[in-house]
Amino acid sequence: MGTHHYNLSEQFEFTGKVKVLSIVGILVGVGAIAYGFLSGQEERTFANLLLMAYYFACVCMSGAFFLAVQYVAQAGWSASILRVPQAMAKTLPIAVIILLVVVGLGLYTHTLYHHWSAPGLTDPNAENYDKIIAGKSSFLNVPFFMSRMVIFLGVYSIFATLLAKWSYNEDLGGGLSSYQKSFKYSCIFLVIYGFTTPVFAFDTIMSLEAHWFSTMFGWYNFAAMWVSSLAAIALIIILLKKAGYMGWVNNSHLHNLGQFIFGFSIFWTYVWFAQFLLIYYANMSEETVYFYKRFNNYEAWFYINLIMNFLSPLLLLMDRDNKRSNNVLMVVCIIVLCGHWVDYYQMIMPGVFEFGTKVIDGKPGSGFGVLEIGTALGFLGLFTFTVLNALSKKPLIAKNHPFLQESLNHHL
């Protein structure tokens, strides 16, 4: 099999039903968010906005991470599929702006992060003075919090944009100059990303419950964002293949992606269970409150989370043939992507809603309905529109990638 069998100038045309559906999704999301605010459910609306803005940013960030890993590993198998994670990386600045706006407005209105940002918590003379929050105030204060978030997300966006740009330059000029730049800056990016993503997760999600903490929480979030991004990459590639694009992608490429999804679903479970077991075994009230909230008030979600993110990929991708099947892998990707929505729902909702302040069906909680589904559909439409629009701007294959021949002839 050689390059002469393929159209290396093939471009994706973002038109027709997919474009219309993505725009409809965005409009549904806007309607759901408007409904949330107009019906007086400000807290619940902000919680859903944070959930989806964080999810959107994490998937795009991990698209850039995927690129960097391939460059640093000097991987050959993935050279022909890099345009998909590149499109996700190019979308990252949009996701970053949305997340910063949601977090900023949530802080300003004290709808999000009220556990540590509400007035008086760090003032010894105030009625609501909180000694624990006061002790954390040198780290958890609005200027430092927002500065960290802007710097981290800004740096991720710069590297993501550069990695996509150099790949496109490689198409035009050939040679190894752009690839060497990609390799060098990917090494730098991976170090920065590895050290800062746990802090980013601590800030964005864990600080919703500022009395509680877990040193494993950052890696738990990293595992979730990484496997979600892998599922998104694989799903986009499979759908493109079904639409008649990317004919060079064979079962062996799918096998590699399936292995990644399988392996990191197990890794996510390992970190989730390690965090749970240590807290369960120590049985310290300041730690167990995290799982007490989730088990007592979100019990169904607690188990659905494990079924979708552990049992489903484990059982469906254990078989070699299933990793190589378009349809099976597509189903697993959809389950994993929905499963990590449930995962983030479990992380965020009990933290935003004060324990016992809102009662749904006799239990404290946030509820699930039109607002959650509509907001999720809106961000799904936005992700689809922005990523596929970015994908349509350049050829679907990096034709001058130095390892392209290895990828075109990849067989396991």
N, C-alpha and C positions, 0 to 999 in steps of 0.2 A: 504494500500500500504506500503510495507516495503522494507528494503535494499536487501532482498534476491531475489527480482525481477530484480536487476540490477547488471551489471558487474562493480564493483567498481575499477577494474584495467584497464578499457577501456582506450586505448590510441589512439590519432588521428594520422593517417598516412599521412604525408605530401608528397604526390607523385602525379604523373599523371598530368592531365590537369591543375589543380590549380597551381601547382609548375611551369609548363611550362609557363602559362599565366603571372604569377608574374614576371618571369625572362624576358619575352618579354616586359612587361610593363617597367621594369627597363631599358632595352636597348633602348626602344622608348624615355624614359626620357633623357637618356645620349645623344642620337642623337639630341633631341630637344634643349638641353642646348648647345651642340657643335654648332648646326646651329645658335643659338642666338649669340654666341660669334663671330663665323666666319663671320657672315653677318653684323657685326658692331653694333648689338643691345645690347651692354653691359649693359646699364641702365635697359632696359626692361627685360633682362635675369636675372640680379641680383634681380629685383623686384619680378619676378616669383619664383626664388630660395628662397627668404626671405618668401614669402607667403607660399610656401609648406613646407619649413623647420620649420617655426613657427607652422603651422597647425599640422604637424607630431608630433612635440614636445608637443604641447598642448593636443592632444588626448591621448598620452602616459602618460603625467603628470596626466591627469584627470583619467586615468585608476588606477594609484596609489592612487589618491584621493578617488575614488570609494571604493577601498579596505579599506582604512583608515576609511571612513564613516561607512562601514558595521561593522568593528571591534568595533569602539567607540559606535555605536548604539546597539551593541550586537544583530545584526539582524540575525534571523534564516532563513528567506525565501531565502536569497541569498547564503547560504552556499554551495549549489551544483553547482553554476555557477561561483565561484570565480576564477577558472583557466583561464578564458578568460581575465578579467582585470589584472590578474597576468602576463599573457603573454605580455600584453601591457606594464605593469610596467617593465618587464625584458628587453623590447626593448628600454626603455627610454634612457639609456646611448648612444645608437647608434644615436637616434634622437638629443640628446644634442650635440654630437660631430659635426654632420652635421650643426646644427644651429649656433654653435660657429664659425665654419669655414666660413660659409656664411656671418655672421655679421662681423667677423674679416676682411675678404677680401673686403667686401663692404666698411668698414671704411678706409682700407688701400688705396683703389683706389678712395675714395671719391665718389663712385657711390651711396652708401646708406648713409643716415645721413649727407649729405652735407650741410643741413640747419644749422648745428651747428659745424661740424667737419672740414669744409674747412679752409685752412690757412688764417690768417689775421682777422677773424671775431671778435676776442677778443683783437686785438691790436689797441689801439687808434690812432696810427700813420698810420695804413694801410688804403688803399682806400676803402676796403669793410668792414670796421669796423661796427659792429652791436651792438648797445648799449643793446638791449634786450638779445641777445645771450651772451654778455659779463656778464650781470647780472646773467645769469644761469650757467656760466662756472664752478663754484665750484661743481656743480652737473653733468653737461653735459660736461665732459672731457673724453678723450679716456681711460686713465688708470683706473679711477674710474668706468666708464661705463662698461668696460670689466671685471673688478674685480667683480662688482655686478652680472653680468650675469654668470660668472664662478661659483661664490659662490652659487647663487640661484639654478642654474641648477645642480650643483654638489650635493648639499644637497638633492634636490628632487630625484636624481638618487640613492643616498645612501639609503634613506628611501624606495624607490620603490624596490630596490634589496633585502633589508633586509626583507620586508614584504613577498616577494615571497619566499625567502629562508626559513623563519620560517614556512611557510605553508607546504613546502616540507619536512622539518624536522619533522613536526607533523605527516605526512604520515608514516615516518619511525619509530618514537619513541612513538607515541601516547601521552597520558597524556595531561595536561593543561599548561605545561611549555612554549611551543612555542606560544600557543594562548595568554597567559598572556603577553608575550613579545610583541606580535603583538598589543594587546590592549594598552599597555603602550606607545609604540613608535608611534602608530597611533594618540594618543592624542597629543603628542608633534608635530608630523608632521602636523596635521591639524592647529595648532596654527601658526606654521612657514609658512605653505602654504597660510593660510588666510591673513596674514600680508604682504607677499612678492609677491604674484601673481599680485596684482595691480601695484606694482612698476615694476615688470617684463614686464607688458603690457605697462606701461608708457615708459620704456626704449626702448623696441623692436619695438613698433608700433607708439606710440604717438610722440616720439622724431623725427620721420621722418618729422614732421611739428612742429619744435621746438618753433615757435612763438605762436602757438595755444596750449591751454590746457583745460582739463576738468577733474574735480575731480571724475566724474562718469565713466570715460573711463576704469578704471581698472576693475570695476564690470561688465561693459558691455562686456569686453573681457572674464572675468571669466565665465559669463553666456554662452557665445558662446563656449568656450572650454569644458565646463561641458556638455552641451546638445549634442555637437558633439561626445564626448566620450561615452555618454549613447547610442547614435544612433549606434556607431561603435560596442559597446558591444552587443547590441540587435541584430544587423545584423549578426555578427559572430555566435551568438548562434542559430539564425534561420537557417542560412546556414548549420551549423553543424547538426542540427536536420534533415534538408532535406536530408543530406548526410548519415543519419542513425546513427549519434552519439547522445550522451546526451539524451537518451530516458527518463530520469527522469525529464527533463524540461517539465512542463505542461503549460496549458493556464493561470494558475494563476501566474506563474513566468513571463510570457509574459505580463500579465496584469500589474504587478508591474513596469516592465520596461517601458511599454506604459504610465503609470501614470507619471513616472519620466520625460519622454520625453515631454509629454503633458504639465506638470506643469512648467518645466524649459524653454520650448519654450515661454510660457506666461511670465515667469520671464524675459527672454531675451528681449521680446517686451516691457515690462514695463520699463526696464532700458534704452533701445534704445529710447523709446518715451519720457521718463523723460529728458534725455539728450537733445533730439531735442527740446522739448517744452520749456525748460528753456532758451536755446540759442535763439530760435525763439522769445520768449516773451521779453527777455531783449534787443534783437536787437542791440547788440554791435558789431561793425565792426570787432574787433579782435577775436570774437567768431564765428560770422556768416559766416566768410570766409570758414570755414570747410565744412558747408553744401552747401554754394554757389558753391564751386568747384564741389561737388558731384552731386548736382541737375542739374547744367547747363551742365556739361561735361560727366556725367555718369548717365543720367536721367533714361534710361531703367534699368540699374543695380540697381538703387535706389529703384524702384518699385518691380523688381524681388526679391530683398532681402527680402522685407516685405511679398510678396506672398509666397515665399518658406519657410521662417523661422517663420512666424506667421500664415497666413491664412491656409496653407496646414495642419500643425499639429493640428491646432485648429479644423478645420472642419472634418478631417479624424479621429482624436482620441477622439472626444467628445463622440462618441458612445461607450458604454462598450464592445460590441461584437467586435468592430474593434481593441480594445487594445488586445484582446485575439486571434486575427486571425494572423497566420503566414504571410500570403500574404499581408494583409493590413499594418501590422506593418513593414514588410520588405520594402514596397513601401515608407512609411513615413520616415523610416531610411535613405533610399537613397536620398529622397528629402531634408531632413535635412542636410545630409553630403554635398550634392552639394550646398545647400543653404548657408551653412557657408563658403564654398569656395567663393561664391559670396560676402558674408559679409566681409571676409578678403581682397578680391580683392578691395572692396569699401574703406576699411581702408587704404590699402597700396599704390595702384597705384597713386592716386592724390597726395600723400605725396612724393613719389619718383620722379615723374615727375613734374618739375617746371611748375607752372601755365602759360600756353601759349607757352611753349618751343617746344612742339611737336604737330604737327597738323595732325589729322586723320579724313578724311571725313569732313574737314572744321572746326573741333573742336579740342581744345587741349585735349590730353589724351594719353593713353598707347596702345590702340588697343586690339584686341582679335583675336587669330588665332592659328596657328600650335604651336607656342612657349608656349602659355598658356595651350593648351590641352595636348601637349606632356610632359611638365614638370609635370602637374597634374597626368598623367598616370604613369610617372616614379616613383613618390612618392607613388602613390597607389600601384604599383607593389612592391616597397620597403617595405611599411607598411605590405602588405599581406605576403610577403616572410618572413620578420623578426618575425612578430607576430605568424604566423602559424608554423614557425620553432621552436619558443620557446614553443608553445603550444604542439608540438609533443614530447617534451622531457620528459614529466611527465604524469601520468594518468589524465584524464579529470575531475576527482572529488577529492576533498580533503576528503579522506575516514575517517580520524580521527578528522575532525572538530567537536567540541562539540555540535553544533546545526544542524548536518547533518540530523538527523531524522526529525527534524522540517521542513527542506527544502524539503526532499523527500515526506513528507506528507502535503505539502503546498497547501491549497485550499482556494479560496476567493468566 
